[in-house]
């Protein structure tokens, strides 16, 4: 996981182990017997053109599926789940439906029926998108968010109580605005909704493609309804054995690995960037800039949090490495008293774009579903970890991952159903080595736990690959599986498409095949990365 854990974190881990043992042996709250859901299963769907003009133009239809608010009381309040459908282009070859989920949790997913329509699977599957319960065109879950105080990447002691109060106030606002509905917006109920969608579509089984958090939802569906799942692709996966917050430590480790790899790449090209020929020297240059911008602005770079966030987020994407190194070179020149160009403004703008893209799941669903997992309640343990990260690795808003969240103060509800080893046909897991939204270790763990085949995307920071990033290797392997059931070996490598600029290593500038990059490219690349995002949120 990178940094050594604090004593507080070790105590939390010990307590967590006892709690997880209890949860693993306890039965989850049961839903209604299947016959009590017969009215839902037999419902007739009314299809019409989607309200989204892009979906309508793509020939995608939309409908609403009624599901119970509370599966233990199916005769009570009903809510709606919106779904979309792109019918199979070759009905004579049709092999069923393929349901999808983009992640989040809380991501609206109607668009996926059109997004995957240019893949060959669209010839034989009806592609089904959905807005899960609480989201988008489905019955929405509200959350009243408190005003956000000014929070920094290197918080002084006086700021730490603000993080705790924000988490507490967020939980209060979400609980009051969400009411009874919020208790029922869970991964387990969303999996039950998937099965009612299957029934309403008159299908015996579904195939499934899930991205990010959608991988956990897919594994949950396979656990709860193993006889109903056919082929499954889990792209950019969570670890089914760990809590949400435990995986925050894996995310921190991924950020650290990406920064280390960028410093190694940059040091090997000292003749171009002149930041030192050792990774330690490049890291020292970054810290020199951070120290100076805390004293005074460096051009348009006026505060250290913007710099920290950009360093952490940009080092994830290999195609940003050269531009980032050039921006750091220019900022270092300014920090040492020389003249610089506009690197500070470009760096801050690119960082703001990437940072904002991770924050935009804003309805109440995210802050409800992540509370399915166990969250430690000892606030002092969170604060101890925040201090350690602040002092050793403040980049990429790492302090935020260690901070208490609203779920720290969430009242108990249904226990999480434990993901069991696969009892359905062998599926695929796709995972890239540089992803920070779902760290590489998490995807490897999902593949191992589910005995799935792993498509490992080498040296790539992208998140969500199949049909999204233009990786022909990934698309070919996934399509062969979904179309014909062809499985790759237990682990197969695909080259990444997220590649750094072609600047050869060495100390002689003339070896480079490109000019020194303009730092303005940082902004353009950041916009291109965000344009490919399926969901604006952490996972």
C-alpha positions as a printed Julia matrix, in Angstrom:
539×3 Matrix{Float64}:
   0.0     0.0     0.0
   2.98    2.34   -0.04
   3.37    4.33    3.16
   3.74    2.62    6.53
   0.43    2.61    8.39
   0.05    4.68   11.53
  -0.65    3.15   14.9
  -4.21    4.42   14.52
  -4.6     2.61   11.22
  -3.25   -0.6    12.74
  -5.81   -0.42   15.55
  -8.53    0.25   12.99
  -7.4    -2.75   10.94
  -7.55   -5.02   13.99
 -11.06   -3.87   14.86
 -12.08   -4.14   11.24
 -10.95   -7.75   11.05
 -13.28   -8.69   13.89
 -16.19   -6.86   12.31
 -15.61   -8.4     8.88
 -15.5   -11.88   10.41
 -18.9   -11.2    11.94
 -20.3    -9.91    8.65
 -18.9   -12.85    6.7
 -20.74  -15.36    8.88
 -24.0   -13.45    9.24
 -26.86  -13.83    6.79
 -27.96  -10.64    5.01
 -31.48   -9.36    5.41
 -33.73  -11.46    3.22
 -35.93  -10.19    0.44
 -39.47  -11.32   -0.3
 -40.05  -14.79   -1.72
 -39.98  -14.89   -5.5
 -43.75  -15.5    -5.81
 -44.46  -12.22   -4.02
 -42.62  -10.5    -6.86
 -44.64  -12.15   -9.63
 -46.56   -8.98  -10.36
 -43.3    -7.17  -10.98
 -41.86   -9.99  -13.06
 -44.86  -10.09  -15.38
 -45.13   -6.36  -16.01
 -45.44   -5.13  -19.57
 -42.91   -2.5   -20.59
 -43.88    0.52  -22.68
 -41.06    1.48  -25.03
 -40.7     4.9   -26.65
 -37.97    7.1   -28.04
 -35.58    8.22  -25.32
 -35.86   11.81  -24.11
 -32.13   12.26  -24.76
 -31.96   13.38  -28.4
 -28.62   11.65  -28.97
 -30.05    8.32  -27.79
 -33.2     8.8   -29.85
 -31.11    9.58  -32.94
 -29.12    6.37  -32.35
 -32.3     4.31  -32.43
 -32.28    3.6   -28.7
 -35.62    3.13  -26.96
 -36.37    3.8   -23.3
 -38.81    2.38  -20.76
 -39.48    2.36  -17.02
 -39.48   -0.78  -14.89
 -41.42   -0.77  -11.63
 -39.58   -2.27   -8.65
 -40.4    -2.34   -4.94
 -38.83    0.29   -2.74
 -38.35   -2.38   -0.06
 -37.96   -5.96   -1.29
 -39.11   -7.26    2.1
 -42.4    -5.45    1.56
 -43.14   -5.72   -2.17
 -46.74   -4.68   -1.61
 -45.61   -1.29   -0.37
 -44.3     1.74   -2.23
 -43.1     1.27   -5.79
 -40.31    3.15   -7.52
 -39.16    3.27  -11.14
 -35.91    2.24  -12.79
 -35.23    3.71  -16.24
 -33.7     1.44  -18.87
 -32.62    1.88  -22.48
 -32.37   -0.66  -25.3
 -30.57   -0.87  -28.61
 -32.01   -3.95  -30.32
 -29.68   -6.53  -31.86
 -28.88   -5.57  -35.45
 -29.15   -9.2   -36.63
 -32.24  -10.7   -34.95
 -31.61  -14.1   -36.53
 -28.32  -14.37  -34.63
 -29.57  -12.82  -31.4
 -28.24  -14.51  -28.25
 -30.03  -12.43  -25.62
 -29.58   -9.23  -23.66
 -26.43   -7.6   -22.33
 -26.99   -5.38  -19.3
 -24.5    -2.67  -18.43
 -23.5    -0.39  -15.58
 -20.99    2.5   -15.78
 -20.01    2.64  -12.1
 -19.98    5.54   -9.69
 -21.8     4.4    -7.66
 -24.5     6.76   -8.85
 -23.56    6.97  -12.51
 -26.42    7.26  -14.96
 -26.08    4.57  -17.6
 -28.79    4.91  -20.25
 -26.12    6.1   -22.7
 -24.25    2.78  -22.67
 -26.81    1.19  -24.99
 -25.57    3.6   -27.66
 -21.94    3.79  -26.51
 -21.34    0.09  -27.2
 -23.42    0.0   -30.38
 -20.34    0.29  -32.62
 -18.91   -2.94  -31.18
 -19.67   -6.22  -33.01
 -21.64   -7.44  -29.98
 -24.42   -5.05  -31.07
 -25.21   -7.46  -33.89
 -26.28  -10.27  -31.55
 -27.23   -8.68  -28.22
 -29.93   -6.27  -27.23
 -27.77   -3.69  -25.41
 -29.44   -2.52  -22.19
 -28.45    0.61  -20.29
 -29.93    1.65  -16.97
 -30.12    4.48  -14.51
 -29.95    2.56  -11.2
 -32.42    3.32   -8.43
 -31.86    6.82   -7.13
 -30.2     8.07  -10.32
 -31.03   10.11  -13.41
 -34.36    9.21  -15.05
 -35.13    6.66  -12.32
 -36.8     7.63   -9.05
 -34.19   10.01   -7.68
 -32.57   10.05   -4.29
 -31.86   13.52   -2.96
 -29.08   14.68   -0.68
 -28.73   18.11    0.88
 -25.03   18.94    0.84
 -23.59   21.44    3.32
 -21.4    24.35    2.21
 -17.88   23.06    1.59
 -15.16   24.85    3.54
 -11.78   25.61    2.0
  -9.94   22.31    2.34
  -6.31   21.9     1.34
  -3.93   19.11    0.4
  -1.59   19.94    3.3
  -4.06   20.83    6.05
  -2.73   22.48    9.2
  -3.98   21.12   12.51
  -6.65   23.83   12.74
  -8.19   22.6     9.48
  -8.56   18.92   10.42
 -11.8    19.38   12.45
 -13.38   20.94    9.35
 -13.01   17.63    7.47
 -14.77   15.77   10.26
 -17.56   18.32   10.5
 -18.09   18.26    6.74
 -18.47   14.46    6.82
 -20.89   14.65    9.74
 -22.95   17.43    8.13
 -23.05   15.58    4.8
 -24.47   12.51    6.51
 -27.08   14.58    8.31
 -28.13   16.34    5.1
 -28.31   13.12    3.08
 -30.27   11.33    5.8
 -32.81   14.13    6.14
 -33.24   14.71    2.41
 -33.26   11.02    1.45
 -35.69    9.85    4.1
 -36.87    6.24    4.03
 -35.84    5.83    0.38
 -32.17    6.18    1.29
 -32.18    3.02    3.43
 -33.09    1.03    0.35
 -30.54    2.42   -2.11
 -27.99   -0.37   -1.78
 -25.89   -2.61   -3.98
 -28.03   -5.61   -3.02
 -31.28   -3.92   -4.0
 -29.77   -2.72   -7.27
 -28.81   -6.34   -8.01
 -32.41   -7.35   -7.29
 -33.55   -4.61   -9.66
 -31.3    -6.11  -12.35
 -33.09   -9.4   -11.94
 -36.52   -7.81  -12.22
 -35.31   -6.07  -15.39
 -34.28   -9.49  -16.7
 -37.74  -10.84  -15.95
 -39.51   -7.85  -17.48
 -37.45   -8.38  -20.65
 -38.64  -12.04  -20.68
 -35.09  -13.41  -20.57
 -33.91  -16.53  -18.75
 -30.36  -15.18  -18.35
 -28.42  -11.98  -18.86
 -24.89  -11.23  -19.96
 -23.26   -8.25  -18.3
 -20.6    -5.58  -18.77
 -19.8    -3.44  -15.74
 -17.21   -0.74  -15.28
 -15.61    0.46  -12.03
 -18.14    0.1    -9.17
 -20.28   -1.69  -11.76
 -17.83   -4.6   -11.45
 -18.81   -5.05   -7.82
 -22.48   -4.81   -8.76
 -21.93   -7.52  -11.38
 -20.18   -9.79   -8.87
 -23.03   -9.14   -6.42
 -25.6   -10.13   -9.05
 -23.63  -13.31   -9.75
 -23.57  -14.09   -6.03
 -27.29  -13.5    -5.52
 -28.52  -14.92   -8.85
 -25.82  -17.31  -10.11
 -28.22  -19.27  -12.32
 -29.24  -16.11  -14.15
 -25.81  -14.84  -15.22
 -24.26  -15.98  -18.49
 -21.2   -14.08  -19.78
 -19.73  -11.28  -17.69
 -17.03   -8.65  -18.2
 -15.79   -6.69  -15.18
 -13.74   -3.75  -16.43
 -11.61   -1.8   -13.9
 -12.63   -3.82  -10.88
 -12.96   -3.44   -7.16
 -11.57   -5.97   -4.71
 -14.52   -8.06   -3.47
 -12.7    -8.93   -0.22
 -12.01   -5.38    0.95
 -14.11   -2.53    2.22
 -14.38    0.72    0.29
 -12.04    2.48    2.7
  -9.48   -0.33    2.66
  -9.27    0.19   -1.08
  -8.46    3.86   -0.47
  -5.06    2.63    0.74
  -4.63    0.76   -2.55
  -5.5     3.95   -4.41
  -2.83    5.79   -2.45
  -0.33    3.09   -3.42
  -1.27    3.53   -7.09
  -0.69    7.28   -6.92
   2.72    6.67   -5.38
   3.68    4.14   -8.04
   2.67    6.51  -10.86
   4.68    9.39   -9.38
   7.71    7.13   -9.0
   7.44    5.96  -12.62
   7.13    9.53  -13.88
  10.24   10.61  -11.96
  12.13    7.63  -13.42
  10.97    8.46  -16.96
  11.84   12.15  -16.54
  15.24   11.47  -14.98
  16.11    9.23  -17.93
  15.49   12.28  -20.17
  17.51   14.81  -18.22
  18.97   16.12  -21.45
  15.49   17.32  -22.41
  13.97   18.42  -19.11
  17.04   19.19  -16.99
  15.43   18.19  -13.7
  18.2    15.8   -12.68
  19.31   12.39  -13.87
  18.03   10.56  -10.78
  14.38   10.06   -9.76
  15.2    11.54   -6.36
  16.36   14.76   -8.02
  13.12   15.07   -9.98
  11.08   14.51   -6.83
  13.2    17.13   -5.05
  12.42   19.62   -7.83
   8.71   19.01   -7.28
   9.11   19.62   -3.55
  11.16   22.77   -4.21
   8.29   24.21   -6.25
   5.74   23.21   -3.61
   7.76   24.92   -0.9
   8.15   28.1    -2.95
   4.49   28.4    -3.97
   3.54   28.25   -0.3
   5.57   31.47    0.1
   4.58   33.32   -3.07
   2.77   32.83   -6.4
   4.75   31.42   -9.29
   3.13   33.21  -12.17
  -0.47   32.02  -12.34
   0.13   29.2    -9.88
  -1.04   30.78   -6.66
  -1.59   27.96   -4.15
   0.03   24.65   -3.39
  -3.14   22.52   -3.4
  -3.61   23.08   -7.13
  -0.01   22.01   -7.69
  -0.33   18.91   -5.48
  -3.51   17.76   -7.19
  -2.03   18.18  -10.65
   1.16   16.29   -9.8
  -0.84   13.35   -8.46
  -3.46   13.22  -11.19
  -1.24   14.0   -14.2
   1.43   11.43  -13.35
  -1.27    8.78  -13.7
  -1.64    9.5   -17.43
   1.47    8.66  -19.45
   0.42   10.96  -22.29
   0.76   13.9   -19.87
   4.25   12.99  -18.63
   6.3    15.09  -21.06
   4.12   18.19  -20.72
   4.15   17.85  -16.95
   7.94   17.56  -16.89
   8.27   20.68  -19.02
   5.87   22.59  -16.78
   7.84   21.53  -13.7
  11.06   22.67  -15.42
   9.58   26.12  -16.1
   8.17   26.43  -12.58
  11.51   25.43  -11.09
  13.18   28.17  -13.11
  10.71   30.68  -11.62
  11.17   29.27   -8.12
  14.92   29.82   -8.49
  14.41   33.41   -9.52
  14.42   33.08  -13.3
  11.83   34.05  -15.88
   9.11   31.6   -16.83
   6.3    31.3   -19.32
   2.69   30.32  -18.53
   3.42   26.89  -17.11
   1.81   27.65  -13.76
  -1.52   28.62  -15.26
  -1.57   25.66  -17.65
  -0.65   23.23  -14.9
  -3.3    24.59  -12.52
  -5.98   24.56  -15.24
  -5.22   20.97  -16.25
  -5.23   19.88  -12.63
  -8.56   21.58  -12.0
 -10.13   19.75  -14.96
  -8.94   16.33  -13.75
  -9.83   17.04  -10.13
 -13.34   18.26  -10.96
 -14.03   15.14  -13.02
 -13.5    13.03   -9.91
 -16.04   15.02   -7.9
 -19.17   15.2   -10.03
 -21.32   12.32   -8.79
 -23.43   14.68   -6.69
 -26.87   13.15   -6.11
 -27.57   11.13   -2.98
 -26.81    7.7    -4.43
 -23.04    7.76   -4.06
 -23.21    8.78   -0.41
 -25.71    6.03    0.25
 -24.23    3.07   -1.63
 -20.67    3.45   -0.36
 -22.1     2.98    3.13
 -22.91   -0.64    2.2
 -19.34   -1.35    3.31
 -18.13   -1.2     6.89
 -16.52    2.14    7.85
 -14.41    2.58   11.02
 -15.91    5.06   13.45
 -12.8     6.13   15.37
 -12.26    9.65   14.01
  -8.81    9.96   15.58
  -7.56    7.06   13.46
  -8.61    8.88   10.28
  -6.88   12.04   11.5
  -3.67   10.14   12.24
  -3.62    8.78    8.7
  -4.37   12.24    7.29
  -1.36   13.65    9.13
   0.92   10.94    7.84
  -0.19   11.43    4.23
   0.0    15.21    4.54
   3.6    14.97    5.69
   4.79   12.27    3.27
   2.61   12.26    0.15
   0.25   15.25   -0.22
  -0.27   14.79   -3.96
  -3.53   13.98   -5.77
  -5.64   15.07   -2.79
  -4.38   11.98   -0.98
  -5.42   13.48    2.37
  -9.03   13.32    1.21
  -8.84    9.55    0.75
  -7.75    9.16    4.36
 -10.34   11.58    5.78
 -13.56   10.57    7.55
 -16.55   10.39    5.23
 -20.27   10.61    5.77
 -20.38    6.81    6.17
 -18.24    7.15    9.3
 -21.39    8.52   10.92
 -23.97    6.34    9.15
 -26.41    4.43   11.34
 -26.45    0.63   10.91
 -28.55   -0.89    8.13
 -28.65   -4.11    6.11
 -25.4    -6.03    6.2
 -23.47   -6.29    2.97
 -23.94   -9.6     1.2
 -20.52  -11.23    0.97
 -19.32  -11.82   -2.6
 -18.86  -15.56   -2.99
 -16.52  -17.35   -5.4
 -18.03  -17.69   -8.84
 -20.81  -20.25   -9.38
 -21.62  -19.08  -12.92
 -19.71  -19.31  -16.23
 -16.11  -18.05  -16.33
 -15.87  -14.36  -17.09
 -13.29  -11.67  -17.78
 -11.67   -8.95  -15.68
  -9.96   -6.03  -17.44
  -7.48   -3.95  -15.44
  -4.77   -1.4   -16.22
  -1.55   -1.08  -14.28
  -1.71    2.67  -13.64
  -5.39    3.14  -12.79
  -5.99    5.03   -9.55
  -9.8     4.92   -9.45
  -9.64    1.15   -9.1
  -6.06    0.18   -8.34
  -4.4    -2.65  -10.26
  -4.2    -4.8    -7.14
  -7.99   -4.61   -6.78
  -8.63   -5.97  -10.27
  -6.11   -8.77   -9.8
  -7.9    -9.69   -6.57
 -11.31   -9.72   -8.3
  -9.99  -12.02  -11.04
  -8.42  -14.37   -8.49
 -11.47  -14.43   -6.2
 -13.89  -15.07   -9.07
 -11.53  -17.42  -10.93
 -11.92  -15.15  -13.96
  -9.52  -14.55  -16.82
  -7.49  -11.35  -16.42
  -6.79   -8.97  -19.31
  -3.91   -6.88  -17.95
  -3.43   -3.52  -19.7
   0.27   -2.72  -19.42
   1.69    0.66  -18.44
  -1.58    2.55  -18.85
  -3.36    4.95  -16.49
  -6.79    4.78  -18.11
  -9.93    3.64  -16.34
 -12.68    1.69  -18.18
 -11.35    0.15  -21.39
 -13.74   -2.01  -23.37
 -15.39    0.04  -26.1
 -14.12    3.27  -24.49
 -10.38    3.8   -24.95
  -9.88    2.44  -28.47
  -7.62   -0.36  -27.25
  -7.91   -2.86  -30.1
  -6.32   -5.66  -28.09
  -8.84   -5.34  -25.25
 -11.78   -4.91  -27.62
 -10.76   -7.96  -29.67
 -10.47  -10.25  -26.64
 -13.7    -9.07  -25.02
 -15.65   -9.29  -28.28
 -14.39  -12.83  -28.93
 -15.61  -13.83  -25.48
 -19.0   -12.12  -25.64
 -19.69  -13.26  -29.2
 -18.33  -16.81  -29.24
 -17.46  -17.65  -25.64
 -13.75  -17.73  -26.49
 -11.73  -17.32  -23.31
  -8.13  -16.08  -23.26
  -5.53  -17.66  -21.01
  -5.65  -17.12  -17.24
  -3.75  -13.84  -17.69
  -3.06  -12.08  -20.97
  -1.31   -8.74  -21.45
  -2.54   -6.01  -23.77
  -0.33   -3.0   -24.54
  -1.71    0.25  -23.22
  -2.87    3.09  -25.44
  -1.9     5.72  -22.85
   1.64    6.35  -24.06
   4.12    9.14  -23.28
   5.44   11.36  -26.05
   8.27    9.89  -28.07
  11.23   11.49  -26.34
  14.03    8.9   -26.17
  16.06    8.56  -23.0
  19.55    9.99  -22.94
  21.34   13.19  -22.12
  21.71   14.53  -25.66
  18.79   16.75  -26.63
  19.27   16.02  -30.33
  18.1    12.43  -29.82
  14.53   13.57  -29.26
  12.15   13.09  -32.17
   9.81   15.87  -31.03
  10.18   19.44  -29.9
  10.09   20.29  -26.21
   6.36   20.11  -25.46
   4.3    23.23  -24.94
   2.71   23.21  -21.5
  -0.61   24.25  -23.02
  -0.94   20.65  -24.18
  -1.63   19.73  -20.55
  -5.03   21.4   -20.75
  -5.94   19.81  -24.08
  -4.93   16.35  -22.88
  -6.85   16.78  -19.61
  -9.99   17.69  -21.57
  -9.55   14.66  -23.83
  -9.17   12.35  -20.81
 -12.31   13.71  -19.13
 -14.29   13.43  -22.38
 -13.75    9.65  -22.24
 -14.92    9.34  -18.64
 -17.95    7.1   -18.19
 -18.78    8.47  -14.75
 -17.62   11.58  -12.96
 -16.73   10.25   -9.54
 -14.17    8.36   -7.53
 -14.94    4.85   -8.78
